[in-house]
Amino acid sequence: MIAVGAAFVLGLSQVSLSVVLLNLAIAVAGAGVLAFIGSGRAIAGMVLLFFLGPVLTRFVLDGAQISVRVWFMGILAGWVLGALVRRVQDRGLPASGVAEWPDLRWWVRGRRFEERDPTLAQVEAKVRALDGRDRTLVIMPDGVRELDICGDAATGIIVFRTEDSGDESRWGVPLGAEVDDDDRTETAMGNVSAPVARGLLVDAHQASSIAREFHGGRSVAGPAGTLRGQAVMSVQPSLP
């Protein structure tokens, strides 16, 4: 808006209103299209349009009128407008040609660490490092999807998985065995520890397999199926 306003103020001192409007329309449209395309060639095209437009207009189109001031302001306004339209269209999309992977977050003695675009080896290493004392929680958020891995790799791990972390009914726990509420074991989950039915726990190998599938955009059930619904929320982990 500032560039357009400046174009009118500067241009009307040189040419008529109709010429200002025509110059603005052509400059804004041309630069806007190039900015929307957004490639390296588009930037080169914008530079040519910026400098060669007035020259070509003067020498190629006989009798054409142009205001260099209006032209330059119109190019600036069009480029900003085109870039904004492209940004709105691309909102929420991963970068072109780049695989979007989950993040990897883990806690050591209450301190949080994070790795962007983790490898499978890094994910498995963090799962197998859970010790139920200093390391009790690993989280992999991936957009609305999320995987929470808690516990002790040596004695049992509980995994929470969802395709939509904003919907409590979508959370599930892959089961390691049949659930017997009378058979419980103390399990560390973040900064809390609670008695958890042994059937909710899986071993480190199974937890790593679930994490690998999640990392690849897939979901698998535990050896004994998956627990779903409100029962899952009663054993959710607490963040440090």
PASEBA-1860 file (N, C-alpha, C; in nm, 3 decimals):
! residues 240
1> MIAVGAAF> 0.083/-0.121/0.000/0.000/0.000/0.000/0.086/0.126/0.000 ~ 0.196/0.121/0.075/0.286/0.237/0.079/0.346/0.262/-0.059 ~ 0.388/0.153/-0.126/0.448/0.167/-0.259/0.346/0.222/-0.359 ~ 0.223/0.176/-0.353/0.119/0.225/-0.443/0.090/0.372/-0.417 ~ 0.081/0.408/-0.289/0.059/0.549/-0.254/0.171/0.638/-0.303 ~ 0.296/0.588/-0.287/0.411/0.664/-0.334/0.408/0.678/-0.486 ~ 0.361/0.574/-0.556/0.353/0.578/-0.701/0.258/0.689/-0.747 ~ 0.146/0.704/-0.681/0.051/0.809/-0.717/0.109/0.947/-0.689
9> VLGLSQVS> 0.171/0.963/-0.573/0.225/1.093/-0.536/0.336/1.135/-0.631 ~ 0.428/1.041/-0.659/0.541/1.073/-0.746/0.502/1.079/-0.893 ~ 0.409/0.991/-0.933/0.375/0.983/-1.075/0.289/1.096/-1.125 ~ 0.198/1.144/-1.043/0.106/1.249/-1.090/0.177/1.381/-1.115 ~ 0.298/1.395/-1.065/0.374/1.517/-1.093/0.439/1.510/-1.230 ~ 0.435/1.391/-1.294/0.499/1.372/-1.424/0.400/1.343/-1.536 ~ 0.302/1.256/-1.507/0.209/1.211/-1.611/0.065/1.219/-1.560 ~ -0.028/1.186/-1.648/-0.169/1.192/-1.612/-0.210/1.072/-1.528
17> LSVVLLNL> -0.328/1.082/-1.468/-0.378/0.974/-1.383/-0.394/0.844/-1.462 ~ -0.441/0.853/-1.586/-0.461/0.732/-1.666/-0.328/0.661/-1.693 ~ -0.223/0.737/-1.716/-0.091/0.677/-1.738/-0.039/0.612/-1.611 ~ -0.060/0.678/-1.497/-0.018/0.621/-1.368/-0.087/0.487/-1.345 ~ -0.219/0.483/-1.369/-0.296/0.360/-1.346/-0.250/0.249/-1.440 ~ -0.224/0.283/-1.567/-0.180/0.182/-1.663/-0.042/0.128/-1.626 ~ 0.050/0.219/-1.591/0.184/0.177/-1.548/0.177/0.087/-1.426 ~ 0.096/0.125/-1.329/0.082/0.046/-1.207/0.026/-0.092/-1.237
25> AIAVAGAG> -0.079/-0.097/-1.319/-0.144/-0.225/-1.348/-0.046/-0.322/-1.414 ~ 0.030/-0.274/-1.512/0.124/-0.362/-1.582/0.237/-0.405/-1.490 ~ 0.293/-0.311/-1.414/0.406/-0.342/-1.326/0.365/-0.438/-1.214 ~ 0.251/-0.411/-1.150/0.204/-0.497/-1.041/0.173/-0.637/-1.092 ~ 0.105/-0.645/-1.207/0.071/-0.777/-1.262/0.196/-0.855/-1.300 ~ 0.289/-0.791/-1.369/0.410/-0.861/-1.410/0.494/-0.908/-1.294 ~ 0.521/-0.819/-1.198/0.603/-0.856/-1.082/0.530/-0.956/-0.993 ~ 0.397/-0.942/-0.982/0.320/-1.034/-0.898/0.326/-1.177/-0.949
33> VLAFIGSG> 0.314/-1.194/-1.080/0.322/-1.328/-1.139/0.461/-1.388/-1.117 ~ 0.565/-1.308/-1.137/0.701/-1.358/-1.117/0.727/-1.395/-0.972 ~ 0.678/-1.314/-0.879/0.697/-1.344/-0.737/0.621/-1.469/-0.697 ~ 0.504/-1.490/-0.755/0.425/-1.610/-0.724/0.498/-1.735/-0.774 ~ 0.562/-1.727/-0.891/0.638/-1.840/-0.942/0.754/-1.869/-0.849 ~ 0.829/-1.765/-0.812/0.927/-1.774/-0.705/1.055/-1.850/-0.734 ~ 1.082/-1.887/-0.857/1.205/-1.960/-0.888/1.321/-1.863/-0.914 ~ 1.440/-1.919/-0.934/1.554/-1.835/-0.967/1.534/-1.761/-1.097
41> RAIAGMVL> 1.474/-1.827/-1.197/1.446/-1.761/-1.323/1.347/-1.648/-1.307 ~ 1.252/-1.665/-1.213/1.154/-1.560/-1.188/1.222/-1.436/-1.133 ~ 1.321/-1.455/-1.046/1.394/-1.341/-0.990/1.472/-1.269/-1.101 ~ 1.534/-1.348/-1.189/1.605/-1.287/-1.302/1.508/-1.211/-1.391 ~ 1.389/-1.268/-1.411/1.287/-1.201/-1.491/1.241/-1.071/-1.428 ~ 1.231/-1.070/-1.292/1.192/-0.949/-1.223/1.296/-0.839/-1.241 ~ 1.424/-0.877/-1.236/1.531/-0.779/-1.255/1.523/-0.719/-1.396 ~ 1.501/-0.803/-1.495/1.488/-0.753/-1.632/1.366/-0.663/-1.645
49> LFFLGPVL> 1.257/-0.704/-1.586/1.136/-0.623/-1.590/1.158/-0.488/-1.524 ~ 1.232/-0.490/-1.413/1.258/-0.369/-1.334/1.335/-0.265/-1.416 ~ 1.439/-0.311/-1.487/1.528/-0.218/-1.556/1.495/-0.200/-1.704 ~ 1.454/-0.310/-1.770/1.433/-0.301/-1.914/1.293/-0.257/-1.952 ~ 1.197/-0.269/-1.858/1.060/-0.230/-1.888/1.048/-0.087/-1.940 ~ 1.102/0.011/-1.868/1.093/0.149/-1.917/1.164/0.169/-2.051 ~ 1.280/0.104/-2.069/1.355/0.120/-2.193/1.278/0.065/-2.312 ~ 1.224/-0.057/-2.295/1.148/-0.119/-2.404/1.022/-0.039/-2.436
57> TRFVLDGA> 0.959/0.013/-2.332/0.836/0.090/-2.354/0.865/0.216/-2.434 ~ 0.974/0.282/-2.400/1.008/0.408/-2.468/1.047/0.386/-2.613 ~ 1.124/0.280/-2.640/1.182/0.264/-2.773/1.107/0.166/-2.863 ~ 1.028/0.077/-2.805/0.957/-0.021/-2.886/0.815/0.025/-2.917 ~ 0.748/0.079/-2.816/0.609/0.122/-2.834/0.607/0.271/-2.864 ~ 0.582/0.305/-2.986/0.584/0.444/-3.030/0.472/0.523/-2.961 ~ 0.509/0.631/-2.897/0.411/0.718/-2.834/0.367/0.677/-2.696 ~ 0.418/0.564/-2.646/0.379/0.518/-2.512/0.438/0.609/-2.406
65> QISVRVWF> 0.363/0.627/-2.298/0.409/0.709/-2.187/0.438/0.621/-2.066 ~ 0.542/0.655/-1.995/0.575/0.578/-1.875/0.642/0.670/-1.773 ~ 0.613/0.643/-1.649/0.679/0.713/-1.539/0.770/0.612/-1.470 ~ 0.900/0.638/-1.473/0.994/0.547/-1.410/0.963/0.532/-1.262 ~ 0.925/0.639/-1.198/0.892/0.634/-1.056/0.774/0.540/-1.029 ~ 0.669/0.556/-1.109/0.551/0.471/-1.093/0.587/0.325/-1.123 ~ 0.664/0.305/-1.228/0.704/0.169/-1.268/0.778/0.098/-1.155 ~ 0.874/0.164/-1.097/0.953/0.103/-0.991/0.867/0.074/-0.868
73> MGILAGWV> 0.782/0.166/-0.829/0.694/0.143/-0.714/0.596/0.030/-0.743 ~ 0.549/0.022/-0.867/0.457/-0.086/-0.905/0.524/-0.222/-0.901 ~ 0.651/-0.228/-0.946/0.727/-0.353/-0.939/0.740/-0.398/-0.794 ~ 0.772/-0.304/-0.705/0.789/-0.337/-0.564/0.658/-0.387/-0.504 ~ 0.548/-0.319/-0.532/0.418/-0.360/-0.479/0.376/-0.495/-0.534 ~ 0.399/-0.518/-0.663/0.360/-0.645/-0.724/0.439/-0.762/-0.669 ~ 0.568/-0.741/-0.645/0.653/-0.848/-0.591/0.607/-0.888/-0.451 ~ 0.578/-0.789/-0.368/0.531/-0.818/-0.232/0.396/-0.890/-0.236
81> LGALVRRV> 0.305/-0.843/-0.321/0.173/-0.905/-0.333/0.182/-1.049/-0.380 ~ 0.261/-1.074/-0.484/0.276/-1.209/-0.536/0.337/-1.303/-0.434 ~ 0.438/-1.255/-0.359/0.502/-1.338/-0.258/0.405/-1.372/-0.145 ~ 0.320/-1.276/-0.106/0.221/-1.302/-0.001/0.118/-1.405/-0.045 ~ 0.073/-1.393/-0.170/-0.026/-1.490/-0.222/0.036/-1.629/-0.224 ~ 0.163/-1.641/-0.267/0.229/-1.771/-0.271/0.245/-1.828/-0.130 ~ 0.277/-1.741/-0.034/0.296/-1.788/0.103/0.166/-1.841/0.161 ~ 0.055/-1.772/0.133/-0.076/-1.818/0.182/-0.110/-1.952/0.120
89> QDRGLPAS> -0.083/-1.969/-0.009/-0.115/-2.094/-0.078/-0.031/-2.210/-0.023 ~ 0.096/-2.182/0.012/0.186/-2.288/0.056/0.182/-2.312/0.206 ~ 0.097/-2.238/0.277/0.094/-2.251/0.423/0.062/-2.395/0.463 ~ 0.142/-2.449/0.555/0.119/-2.584/0.605/0.179/-2.694/0.521 ~ 0.238/-2.659/0.406/0.297/-2.762/0.320/0.444/-2.776/0.351 ~ 0.500/-2.898/0.340/0.644/-2.914/0.358/0.720/-2.850/0.244 ~ 0.846/-2.817/0.265/0.927/-2.757/0.160/0.935/-2.851/0.040 ~ 0.932/-2.794/-0.078/0.932/-2.874/-0.200/1.057/-2.959/-0.209
97> GVAEWPDL> 1.035/-3.090/-0.233/1.146/-3.181/-0.251/1.214/-3.222/-0.122 ~ 1.159/-3.183/-0.007/1.221/-3.216/0.121/1.126/-3.304/0.201 ~ 1.171/-3.420/0.245/1.089/-3.509/0.325/1.065/-3.449/0.462 ~ 0.943/-3.455/0.510/0.912/-3.399/0.641/0.911/-3.514/0.741 ~ 1.005/-3.511/0.836/1.019/-3.616/0.935/0.975/-3.566/1.071 ~ 0.941/-3.659/1.161/0.909/-3.617/1.297/1.032/-3.558/1.366 ~ 1.008/-3.473/1.466/1.117/-3.430/1.553/1.141/-3.539/1.656 ~ 1.254/-3.530/1.725/1.286/-3.624/1.832/1.320/-3.544/1.956
105> RWWVRGRR> 1.246/-3.566/2.064/1.271/-3.494/2.190/1.288/-3.596/2.302 ~ 1.383/-3.569/2.389/1.404/-3.658/2.503/1.452/-3.576/2.622 ~ 1.437/-3.634/2.741/1.470/-3.564/2.864/1.575/-3.645/2.943 ~ 1.673/-3.575/2.996/1.774/-3.635/3.083/1.779/-3.553/3.212 ~ 1.739/-3.616/3.323/1.733/-3.548/3.453/1.653/-3.418/3.444 ~ 1.544/-3.423/3.372/1.455/-3.308/3.363/1.494/-3.206/3.257 ~ 1.609/-3.222/3.193/1.651/-3.130/3.089/1.609/-3.183/2.951 ~ 1.552/-3.093/2.872/1.502/-3.135/2.741/1.610/-3.116/2.633
113> FEERDPTL> 1.616/-3.216/2.543/1.704/-3.210/2.426/1.619/-3.239/2.303 ~ 1.665/-3.192/2.188/1.585/-3.208/2.066/1.675/-3.228/1.945 ~ 1.628/-3.312/1.854/1.697/-3.338/1.728/1.597/-3.324/1.615 ~ 1.628/-3.236/1.518/1.542/-3.220/1.402/1.578/-3.323/1.297 ~ 1.479/-3.377/1.227/1.501/-3.477/1.122/1.590/-3.591/1.170 ~ 1.550/-3.661/1.275/1.636/-3.768/1.329/1.645/-3.887/1.235 ~ 1.756/-3.957/1.245/1.770/-4.083/1.172/1.705/-4.194/1.255 ~ 1.681/-4.308/1.191/1.624/-4.422/1.263/1.718/-4.467/1.374
121> AQVEAKVR> 1.848/-4.460/1.348/1.945/-4.501/1.450/1.936/-4.412/1.573 ~ 1.917/-4.283/1.552/1.904/-4.191/1.665/1.777/-4.220/1.745 ~ 1.669/-4.246/1.674/1.543/-4.277/1.742/1.557/-4.403/1.827 ~ 1.611/-4.509/1.770/1.625/-4.635/1.842/1.721/-4.620/1.961 ~ 1.826/-4.540/1.944/1.922/-4.520/2.053/1.855/-4.452/2.172 ~ 1.768/-4.356/2.147/1.701/-4.286/2.256/1.599/-4.377/2.325 ~ 1.534/-4.463/2.248/1.439/-4.557/2.308/1.512/-4.656/2.398 ~ 1.623/-4.710/2.350/1.697/-4.810/2.426/1.772/-4.750/2.545
129> ALDGRDRT> 1.785/-4.615/2.546/1.853/-4.548/2.657/1.761/-4.519/2.774 ~ 1.630/-4.542/2.759/1.537/-4.518/2.869/1.575/-4.608/2.988 ~ 1.591/-4.546/3.106/1.635/-4.625/3.222/1.540/-4.616/3.341 ~ 1.427/-4.544/3.324/1.329/-4.536/3.433/1.371/-4.446/3.547 ~ 1.488/-4.380/3.535/1.535/-4.289/3.641/1.569/-4.152/3.583 ~ 1.684/-4.144/3.516/1.725/-4.017/3.456/1.664/-3.995/3.319 ~ 1.636/-4.105/3.250/1.576/-4.098/3.116/1.446/-4.176/3.118 ~ 1.335/-4.105/3.110/1.206/-4.172/3.124/1.106/-4.138/3.014
137> LVIMPDGV> 1.144/-4.048/2.924/1.045/-4.002/2.826/1.112/-3.960/2.695 ~ 1.059/-4.013/2.584/1.099/-3.975/2.449/0.972/-3.941/2.372 ~ 0.973/-3.828/2.302/0.854/-3.785/2.228/0.892/-3.758/2.083 ~ 0.805/-3.800/1.992/0.821/-3.771/1.850/0.695/-3.704/1.798 ~ 0.691/-3.569/1.795/0.578/-3.500/1.734/0.597/-3.488/1.583 ~ 0.491/-3.507/1.508/0.498/-3.499/1.362/0.369/-3.435/1.313 ~ 0.364/-3.301/1.315/0.240/-3.232/1.283/0.138/-3.261/1.393 ~ 0.021/-3.312/1.356/-0.080/-3.346/1.456/-0.056/-3.485/1.513
145> RELDICGD> 0.030/-3.564/1.447/0.063/-3.697/1.497/0.162/-3.685/1.613 ~ 0.161/-3.785/1.700/0.257/-3.782/1.811/0.280/-3.923/1.865 ~ 0.403/-3.947/1.906/0.441/-4.073/1.967/0.514/-4.042/2.097 ~ 0.464/-4.093/2.210/0.528/-4.076/2.341/0.574/-4.212/2.391 ~ 0.701/-4.223/2.426/0.759/-4.350/2.470/0.815/-4.330/2.610 ~ 0.768/-4.410/2.706/0.804/-4.390/2.846/0.850/-4.520/2.910 ~ 0.926/-4.505/3.021/0.958/-4.621/3.101/1.105/-4.657/3.107 ~ 1.131/-4.788/3.113/1.265/-4.841/3.131/1.286/-4.951/3.029
153> AATGIIVF> 1.388/-4.935/2.944/1.412/-5.033/2.838/1.443/-5.171/2.894 ~ 1.494/-5.176/3.016/1.531/-5.305/3.074/1.412/-5.381/3.131 ~ 1.308/-5.309/3.175/1.196/-5.375/3.242/1.062/-5.360/3.171 ~ 1.045/-5.258/3.088/0.919/-5.241/3.018/0.895/-5.097/2.977 ~ 0.840/-5.080/2.858/0.815/-4.948/2.800/0.668/-4.938/2.764 ~ 0.610/-4.823/2.792/0.472/-4.797/2.750/0.475/-4.692/2.639 ~ 0.400/-4.716/2.532/0.400/-4.629/2.414/0.261/-4.570/2.395 ~ 0.256/-4.439/2.378/0.132/-4.369/2.348/0.143/-4.315/2.206
161> RTEDSGDE> 0.041/-4.340/2.125/0.046/-4.300/1.985/-0.087/-4.242/1.942 ~ -0.083/-4.136/1.860/-0.206/-4.079/1.809/-0.184/-4.020/1.670 ~ -0.289/-4.020/1.591/-0.286/-3.955/1.461/-0.336/-3.812/1.471 ~ -0.390/-3.774/1.588/-0.439/-3.637/1.610/-0.430/-3.606/1.758 ~ -0.323/-3.537/1.799/-0.301/-3.511/1.940/-0.405/-3.418/2.000 ~ -0.483/-3.350/1.917/-0.588/-3.261/1.968/-0.717/-3.333/2.000 ~ -0.726/-3.461/1.968/-0.847/-3.539/1.991/-0.814/-3.653/2.088 ~ -0.862/-3.642/2.211/-0.829/-3.741/2.313/-0.872/-3.882/2.275
169> SRWGVPLG> -0.978/-3.894/2.196/-1.029/-4.026/2.161/-0.939/-4.098/2.060 ~ -0.842/-4.028/2.001/-0.757/-4.088/1.899/-0.630/-4.152/1.957 ~ -0.604/-4.132/2.085/-0.483/-4.189/2.145/-0.497/-4.340/2.162 ~ -0.386/-4.411/2.145/-0.387/-4.555/2.164/-0.257/-4.602/2.226 ~ -0.260/-4.719/2.290/-0.142/-4.781/2.350/-0.126/-4.920/2.291 ~ -0.021/-4.946/2.215/0.005/-5.081/2.165/0.030/-5.176/2.284 ~ -0.039/-5.287/2.287/-0.032/-5.378/2.401/0.074/-5.485/2.381 ~ 0.148/-5.512/2.490/0.247/-5.618/2.484/0.191/-5.753/2.521
177> AEVDDDDR> 0.079/-5.754/2.597/0.016/-5.879/2.641/-0.126/-5.848/2.685 ~ -0.200/-5.951/2.723/-0.335/-5.930/2.773/-0.329/-5.847/2.900 ~ -0.419/-5.751/2.912/-0.418/-5.658/3.025/-0.490/-5.719/3.144 ~ -0.418/-5.728/3.256/-0.474/-5.772/3.383/-0.453/-5.660/3.484 ~ -0.561/-5.593/3.524/-0.549/-5.478/3.612/-0.491/-5.514/3.749 ~ -0.495/-5.641/3.785/-0.439/-5.683/3.914/-0.288/-5.707/3.906 ~ -0.235/-5.710/3.786/-0.092/-5.733/3.767/-0.029/-5.603/3.719 ~ 0.025/-5.526/3.813/0.078/-5.393/3.780/0.224/-5.380/3.820
185> TETAMGNV> 0.289/-5.287/3.755/0.429/-5.258/3.789/0.450/-5.108/3.782 ~ 0.535/-5.055/3.870/0.562/-4.911/3.873/0.640/-4.871/3.748 ~ 0.589/-4.771/3.677/0.650/-4.729/3.552/0.669/-4.578/3.551 ~ 0.789/-4.533/3.517/0.820/-4.390/3.510/0.771/-4.334/3.377 ~ 0.701/-4.220/3.385/0.650/-4.154/3.265/0.673/-4.005/3.280 ~ 0.782/-3.955/3.223/0.814/-3.814/3.240/0.857/-3.789/3.383 ~ 0.790/-3.694/3.449/0.827/-3.663/3.588/0.734/-3.727/3.689 ~ 0.657/-3.826/3.643/0.570/-3.899/3.735/0.598/-4.048/3.723
193> SAPVARGL> 0.558/-4.121/3.824/0.570/-4.267/3.823/0.438/-4.322/3.873 ~ 0.386/-4.423/3.805/0.255/-4.476/3.841/0.251/-4.626/3.816 ~ 0.167/-4.697/3.893/0.149/-4.841/3.866/0.073/-4.862/3.736 ~ 0.129/-4.942/3.648/0.071/-4.964/3.516/0.056/-5.114/3.494 ~ -0.055/-5.154/3.437/-0.077/-5.295/3.407/0.034/-5.345/3.315 ~ 0.091/-5.463/3.345/0.204/-5.514/3.267/0.168/-5.536/3.120 ~ 0.041/-5.561/3.094/-0.001/-5.583/2.955/0.014/-5.459/2.868 ~ 0.022/-5.340/2.932/0.039/-5.217/2.856/0.183/-5.195/2.813
201> LVDAHQAS> 0.274/-5.275/2.867/0.416/-5.255/2.840/0.465/-5.344/2.725 ~ 0.561/-5.290/2.651/0.629/-5.367/2.548/0.779/-5.364/2.579 ~ 0.856/-5.452/2.517/0.999/-5.451/2.542/1.067/-5.348/2.449 ~ 1.197/-5.330/2.468/1.270/-5.228/2.392/1.267/-5.256/2.242 ~ 1.276/-5.383/2.205/1.272/-5.419/2.062/1.138/-5.382/2.001 ~ 1.028/-5.414/2.070/0.895/-5.382/2.018/0.874/-5.231/2.012 ~ 0.921/-5.160/2.116/0.907/-5.014/2.117/0.985/-4.951/2.002 ~ 1.104/-5.003/1.974/1.184/-4.952/1.863/1.114/-4.977/1.730
209> SIAREFHG> 1.050/-5.093/1.717/0.978/-5.126/1.594/0.860/-5.030/1.574 ~ 0.787/-5.002/1.682/0.674/-4.908/1.674/0.724/-4.770/1.634 ~ 0.838/-4.728/1.692/0.895/-4.597/1.660/0.939/-4.590/1.514 ~ 0.997/-4.699/1.464/1.040/-4.702/1.324/0.921/-4.686/1.230 ~ 0.813/-4.756/1.261/0.694/-4.745/1.177/0.635/-4.605/1.183 ~ 0.633/-4.546/1.301/0.583/-4.409/1.315/0.672/-4.313/1.236 ~ 0.802/-4.330/1.246/0.898/-4.247/1.174/0.873/-4.254/1.024 ~ 0.830/-4.368/0.976/0.802/-4.386/0.833/0.659/-4.352/0.794
217> GRSVAGPA> 0.582/-4.296/0.887/0.445/-4.254/0.857/0.343/-4.365/0.867 ~ 0.380/-4.477/0.932/0.289/-4.591/0.945/0.259/-4.617/1.092 ~ 0.156/-4.694/1.118/0.122/-4.732/1.255/0.100/-4.882/1.262 ~ 0.143/-4.943/1.372/0.125/-5.087/1.391/0.070/-5.111/1.530 ~ 0.000/-5.220/1.545/-0.052/-5.258/1.676/0.057/-5.331/1.753 ~ 0.039/-5.344/1.884/0.130/-5.423/1.965/0.103/-5.571/1.946 ~ 0.183/-5.657/2.006/0.163/-5.802/1.994/0.024/-5.847/2.037 ~ -0.038/-5.773/2.130/-0.171/-5.811/2.179/-0.279/-5.711/2.137
225> GTLRGQAV> -0.250/-5.631/2.034/-0.349/-5.534/1.987/-0.319/-5.395/2.040 ~ -0.423/-5.310/2.045/-0.407/-5.171/2.086/-0.521/-5.130/2.179 ~ -0.486/-5.067/2.289/-0.586/-5.011/2.380/-0.623/-4.872/2.331 ~ -0.752/-4.843/2.323/-0.798/-4.712/2.277/-0.905/-4.656/2.371 ~ -0.932/-4.527/2.352/-1.040/-4.465/2.428/-0.994/-4.393/2.552 ~ -1.089/-4.360/2.640/-1.061/-4.281/2.758/-0.967/-4.350/2.856 ~ -0.959/-4.482/2.851/-0.869/-4.554/2.942/-0.725/-4.512/2.919 ~ -0.693/-4.473/2.796/-0.556/-4.432/2.765/-0.520/-4.304/2.839
233> MSVQPSLP> -0.617/-4.213/2.851/-0.588/-4.082/2.910/-0.555/-4.093/3.058 ~ -0.600/-4.198/3.122/-0.573/-4.212/3.266/-0.429/-4.251/3.295 ~ -0.355/-4.293/3.194/-0.215/-4.330/3.215/-0.120/-4.248/3.127 ~ -0.167/-4.134/3.076/-0.081/-4.052/2.992/0.039/-3.998/3.070 ~ 0.152/-3.979/3.002/0.271/-3.928/3.072/0.259/-3.782/3.108 ~ 0.340/-3.740/3.203/0.348/-3.600/3.244/0.483/-3.547/3.203 ~ 0.486/-3.431/3.136/0.612/-3.375/3.090/0.691/-3.316/3.206 ~ 0.825/-3.325/3.200/0.909/-3.265/3.302/0.891/-3.114/3.304
END
